[in-house]
């Protein structure tokens, strides 16, 4: 049988844990990112330009996180 409390043969690197934590946070906020991008996408090109945002960046963000 497998013992769940057996000692780990290879140590877990701190960078691996941090990378996993970052990925899980991104996953958790993905819907918020898409929602915000969709709201920005409703603005006119001029309104986006005033904010310093390119519409293509919004489209890429929506595509990346859907």
Secondary structure, 3 states (H helix, E strand, C coil): CCCCCCCCCCCCCHHHHHHHHHHHHHHHHHHHHHHHHHHHHCCCHHHHHHHCCCHHHHHHHHHHHC
